[in-house]
């Protein structure tokens, strides 16, 4: 009996070493295991929770006004890989000052035999549906087949300015032991991405005035990302994004210039400041929980549209 008990402990210890958090894991070996785990996936389901707490403060030197802007919502997303299809639904509550509005979000995506993607989006006001096929004719299925089984190389991502770090200790996500990967995307990251893309395409993308304007507005913006990977399955189970470490000086300068043009003589004594108290997004992920995505006949019968607004993510 004692021998069996000791053998049981040994087996349990070995199992825990194989299936639990390993402090000796490297970020690249983890990437290889993540890719191997994703090879057998058939479907996934995600829940995205959105929280935006911001304010626009304005002062003329004597009086100060504050306009709070908040948004909160939850989106459910189901996705199947064979066939490639997606369903998203939920709602977002937006409020400015004391006025609030709830916007429903509902959309579908399907691919035909050639891999061409068609998006169906429901107008939140009229309730009518519109369809739009990918005008570029990109074969989504072919792209997915090409990407399938390829390892996630965090070293290669670092060359593009995406410097992920692996936490030395396990993280707990609703009782699940996880590896935690983190990365901060800032203006330096965007510059690196633009430079690498320009080298690959042979075209200086920053020469475009619109691109340069957007990049200047994003100077100081920091997108923090935390990625939680199940230590037993090597599949991501949660992702957290936030903008809470951002410096909004560049954006506030632009807002001030725009307000100056509108206010004329009163511009010199007026200051305008955008404040982000909390801007965060949390995504939880489940796997092989969706058998089939059924698209209603009324959606499939929707007329094509030249332009379909992409729902908020």
C-alpha positions as CSV (number, residue, x, y, z in Angstrom):
1,X,0.0,0.0,0.0
2,X,2.8,2.4,1.0
3,X,4.6,1.6,-2.3
4,X,1.5,2.3,-4.3
5,X,1.0,5.6,-2.5
6,X,4.5,6.7,-3.2
7,X,4.1,5.7,-6.9
8,X,0.9,7.7,-7.0
9,X,2.7,10.8,-5.7
10,X,5.5,10.3,-8.2
11,X,3.0,10.1,-11.1
12,X,1.1,13.2,-9.8
13,X,4.4,15.1,-9.5
14,X,5.4,14.1,-13.1
15,X,1.9,15.1,-14.4
16,X,2.1,18.5,-12.7
17,X,5.5,19.1,-14.3
18,X,4.2,18.3,-17.7
19,X,0.9,20.2,-17.5
20,X,1.6,23.1,-15.2
21,X,3.5,26.3,-15.1
22,X,7.2,25.9,-15.8
23,X,9.5,28.7,-14.7
24,X,12.2,27.5,-17.1
25,X,9.9,28.1,-20.1
26,X,11.3,30.6,-22.5
27,X,9.2,33.0,-24.6
28,X,10.1,31.4,-27.9
29,X,9.5,27.8,-26.6
30,X,6.2,29.0,-25.3
31,X,5.4,30.4,-28.8
32,X,6.1,27.0,-30.4
33,X,3.8,25.2,-28.0
34,X,1.0,27.8,-28.5
35,X,1.2,27.2,-32.3
36,X,1.1,23.5,-31.9
37,X,-2.0,23.7,-29.6
38,X,-3.8,26.0,-32.0
39,X,-3.4,23.5,-34.9
40,X,-6.3,21.3,-33.7
41,X,-8.8,24.1,-33.1
42,X,-12.2,24.0,-34.7
43,X,-13.9,27.0,-33.2
44,X,-13.6,29.7,-30.5
45,X,-15.8,32.0,-28.6
46,X,-14.8,35.4,-27.1
47,X,-16.4,37.9,-24.8
48,X,-15.1,41.5,-25.1
49,X,-15.8,43.9,-22.3
50,X,-15.3,47.6,-23.1
51,X,-14.8,50.4,-20.5
52,X,-14.0,54.0,-21.4
53,X,-14.1,56.7,-18.8
54,X,-12.9,60.1,-20.3
55,X,-13.6,63.8,-20.0
56,X,-13.1,66.9,-22.0
57,X,-12.1,69.8,-19.8
58,X,-12.3,73.4,-21.0
59,X,-11.3,76.6,-19.2
60,X,-11.4,80.3,-20.2
61,X,-9.2,81.4,-17.2
62,X,-12.3,82.1,-15.1
63,X,-14.7,79.4,-15.6
64,X,-14.0,75.7,-16.0
65,X,-16.4,73.2,-17.6
66,X,-16.1,69.4,-17.6
67,X,-17.8,67.1,-20.1
68,X,-17.5,63.5,-19.0
69,X,-17.7,60.9,-21.8
70,X,-18.2,57.2,-20.9
71,X,-18.7,54.0,-22.8
72,X,-19.3,50.5,-21.6
73,X,-20.3,47.4,-23.5
74,X,-20.0,43.7,-24.0
75,X,-19.6,41.9,-27.3
76,X,-19.9,38.2,-27.8
77,X,-18.0,36.7,-30.8
78,X,-18.3,33.2,-32.1
79,X,-15.9,31.9,-34.7
80,X,-15.6,28.6,-36.7
81,X,-12.6,27.6,-38.8
82,X,-14.3,25.0,-41.1
83,X,-16.1,26.7,-42.6
84,X,-14.7,30.1,-41.7
85,X,-17.6,32.0,-40.3
86,X,-18.2,34.6,-37.5
87,X,-21.0,36.0,-35.5
88,X,-20.8,39.1,-33.3
89,X,-23.5,40.6,-31.1
90,X,-23.9,42.8,-28.1
91,X,-24.3,46.5,-27.3
92,X,-22.4,49.5,-26.3
93,X,-23.7,52.2,-23.9
94,X,-22.3,55.7,-24.6
95,X,-22.9,58.8,-22.5
96,X,-21.8,62.4,-22.8
97,X,-22.8,64.8,-20.1
98,X,-26.2,63.5,-19.0
99,X,-27.2,62.1,-22.3
100,X,-26.9,58.4,-22.9
101,X,-27.5,56.0,-25.8
102,X,-27.4,52.3,-26.2
103,X,-26.2,51.0,-29.6
104,X,-26.8,47.4,-30.5
105,X,-24.1,45.6,-32.5
106,X,-24.8,42.6,-34.7
107,X,-22.9,41.3,-37.6
108,X,-21.9,38.0,-39.4
109,X,-19.0,37.0,-41.7
110,X,-18.9,34.1,-44.1
111,X,-16.6,32.8,-46.8
112,X,-17.6,31.1,-50.0
113,X,-15.9,28.2,-51.7
114,X,-13.3,30.5,-53.2
115,X,-12.4,31.9,-49.8
116,X,-13.9,35.3,-50.5
117,X,-15.2,37.0,-47.4
118,X,-18.7,38.6,-47.1
119,X,-19.7,40.8,-44.2
120,X,-23.3,41.3,-43.0
121,X,-23.9,44.3,-40.8
122,X,-27.1,45.4,-39.1
123,X,-27.9,49.1,-39.0
124,X,-28.5,49.9,-35.3
125,X,-31.1,52.6,-36.2
126,X,-33.2,51.1,-39.0
127,X,-32.6,47.5,-38.1
128,X,-31.9,46.7,-41.8
129,X,-29.1,44.5,-43.0
130,X,-26.5,45.2,-45.6
131,X,-23.8,43.0,-47.2
132,X,-20.4,43.7,-48.6
133,X,-18.0,41.3,-50.2
134,X,-14.3,41.8,-50.0
135,X,-13.5,44.0,-53.0
136,X,-9.9,42.9,-53.0
137,X,-10.8,39.2,-53.5
138,X,-8.5,38.1,-50.7
139,X,-8.7,34.4,-50.2
140,X,-9.2,34.2,-46.4
141,X,-9.2,30.3,-46.4
142,X,-5.8,30.3,-48.2
143,X,-4.3,32.8,-45.8
144,X,-5.5,30.7,-42.8
145,X,-4.2,27.5,-44.3
146,X,-0.8,29.2,-44.9
147,X,-0.6,30.5,-41.3
148,X,-1.8,27.2,-39.8
149,X,1.0,25.4,-37.9
150,X,3.5,28.2,-38.1
151,X,5.2,29.0,-34.9
152,X,4.7,32.3,-33.1
153,X,8.2,33.8,-33.1
154,X,8.4,36.5,-30.5
155,X,12.0,37.2,-31.6
156,X,10.7,38.0,-35.1
157,X,7.9,40.2,-33.5
158,X,10.6,42.0,-31.6
159,X,12.2,43.0,-34.9
160,X,8.9,44.8,-35.7
161,X,9.0,46.6,-32.3
162,X,6.7,44.3,-30.5
163,X,8.8,43.4,-27.5
164,X,6.9,40.8,-25.5
165,X,8.1,39.8,-22.0
166,X,7.3,36.6,-20.2
167,X,6.5,37.0,-16.5
168,X,8.6,34.8,-14.2
169,X,5.7,33.7,-12.1
170,X,2.3,32.1,-12.9
171,X,-0.8,34.2,-13.1
172,X,-4.3,33.1,-12.0
173,X,-7.2,33.6,-14.4
174,X,-10.4,32.4,-12.7
175,X,-8.6,29.4,-11.1
176,X,-6.5,28.6,-14.2
177,X,-2.7,28.7,-13.9
178,X,-1.4,30.8,-16.8
179,X,1.7,32.2,-18.4
180,X,1.5,36.0,-18.7
181,X,3.0,37.8,-21.7
182,X,3.1,41.6,-21.8
183,X,3.9,44.2,-24.4
184,X,3.6,48.0,-24.6
185,X,2.9,49.4,-28.1
186,X,3.9,53.1,-28.4
187,X,5.0,55.6,-31.1
188,X,8.5,53.9,-31.3
189,X,6.7,50.6,-32.1
190,X,4.6,52.3,-34.8
191,X,7.7,53.9,-36.3
192,X,9.5,50.5,-36.5
193,X,6.4,48.9,-38.1
194,X,6.2,51.7,-40.7
195,X,9.9,51.4,-41.4
196,X,9.8,47.6,-41.8
197,X,6.7,47.9,-44.0
198,X,8.3,50.5,-46.2
199,X,11.4,48.3,-46.6
200,X,9.2,45.4,-47.7
201,X,7.0,47.4,-50.1
202,X,9.7,49.7,-51.4
203,X,7.4,52.7,-50.7
204,X,7.9,55.3,-48.0
205,X,4.5,55.2,-46.2
206,X,5.4,58.2,-44.0
207,X,5.5,60.4,-47.1
208,X,1.7,60.3,-47.1
209,X,0.5,63.4,-45.3
210,X,-2.4,61.6,-43.8
211,X,-0.2,58.9,-42.4
212,X,2.2,61.5,-41.0
213,X,-0.7,63.3,-39.4
214,X,-2.1,60.2,-37.7
215,X,1.4,59.2,-36.5
216,X,1.9,62.7,-35.0
217,X,-1.5,62.4,-33.2
218,X,-0.5,59.0,-31.7
219,X,2.8,60.4,-30.3
220,X,2.6,59.7,-26.6
221,X,-0.1,57.0,-26.9
222,X,0.8,53.7,-25.1
223,X,-1.2,50.6,-25.6
224,X,-0.5,48.1,-22.8
225,X,-1.2,44.5,-23.6
226,X,-1.4,41.5,-21.3
227,X,-1.8,38.0,-22.8
228,X,-2.7,35.1,-20.5
229,X,-1.9,31.5,-21.8
230,X,-3.2,28.4,-20.1
231,X,-0.2,26.5,-18.6
232,X,-1.8,23.1,-19.4
233,X,-3.2,23.7,-22.9
234,X,-1.0,26.5,-24.1
235,X,-4.0,28.3,-25.5
236,X,-4.7,32.0,-24.7
237,X,-7.6,32.4,-22.3
238,X,-7.6,36.1,-21.6
239,X,-6.3,39.4,-23.0
240,X,-6.2,42.8,-21.4
241,X,-5.6,46.1,-23.3
242,X,-5.5,49.6,-21.9
243,X,-4.4,53.1,-22.8
244,X,-3.9,54.2,-19.2
245,X,-0.2,55.0,-19.4
246,X,-0.7,57.4,-22.4
247,X,0.5,61.0,-22.6
248,X,-2.1,63.0,-24.5
249,X,0.0,66.1,-25.0
250,X,0.1,65.7,-28.8
251,X,-3.7,65.1,-29.1
252,X,-4.5,68.0,-26.7
253,X,-2.2,70.3,-28.7
254,X,-4.2,69.4,-31.9
255,X,-7.5,69.9,-30.0
256,X,-6.3,73.3,-28.9
257,X,-5.4,74.3,-32.4
258,X,-8.8,73.2,-33.7
259,X,-10.6,75.0,-30.9
260,X,-8.4,78.1,-31.5
261,X,-9.6,78.2,-35.1
262,X,-13.2,78.0,-34.0
263,X,-12.9,80.5,-31.1
264,X,-10.9,83.2,-32.9
265,X,-10.1,86.1,-30.5
266,X,-11.0,84.1,-27.4
267,X,-8.6,81.3,-28.2
268,X,-5.6,82.7,-26.3
269,X,-7.4,82.5,-22.9
270,X,-9.0,79.1,-23.5
271,X,-7.5,75.8,-22.7
272,X,-8.9,72.4,-23.7
273,X,-7.7,69.1,-22.3
274,X,-8.8,65.5,-23.0
275,X,-8.4,63.2,-20.0
276,X,-8.5,59.4,-20.0
277,X,-9.4,58.2,-16.5
278,X,-9.6,54.6,-17.7
279,X,-9.7,53.1,-21.2
280,X,-9.5,49.3,-21.1
281,X,-10.7,46.2,-22.9
282,X,-10.8,42.7,-21.5
283,X,-11.3,39.6,-23.7
284,X,-12.0,36.1,-22.4
285,X,-11.6,33.2,-24.8
286,X,-13.0,29.6,-25.0
287,X,-12.3,26.9,-27.5
288,X,-14.2,24.3,-29.5
289,X,-17.5,25.5,-28.0
290,X,-19.2,26.5,-31.2
291,X,-20.6,23.7,-33.4
292,X,-22.0,25.8,-36.2
293,X,-22.9,29.4,-37.0
294,X,-26.3,29.6,-38.5
295,X,-27.0,32.9,-40.4
296,X,-30.8,33.8,-40.7
297,X,-32.4,33.9,-44.1
298,X,-33.2,37.6,-43.8
299,X,-29.5,38.3,-43.3
300,X,-28.4,36.2,-46.3
301,X,-31.0,38.1,-48.4
302,X,-29.5,41.5,-47.5
303,X,-28.6,43.7,-50.5
304,X,-25.0,44.6,-51.2
305,X,-23.8,48.0,-50.2
306,X,-20.8,50.0,-51.5
307,X,-19.7,50.8,-48.0
308,X,-20.6,49.1,-44.8
309,X,-19.4,50.6,-41.5
310,X,-17.4,48.2,-39.4
311,X,-18.9,47.6,-36.0
312,X,-17.0,48.7,-32.9
313,X,-14.7,46.0,-31.6
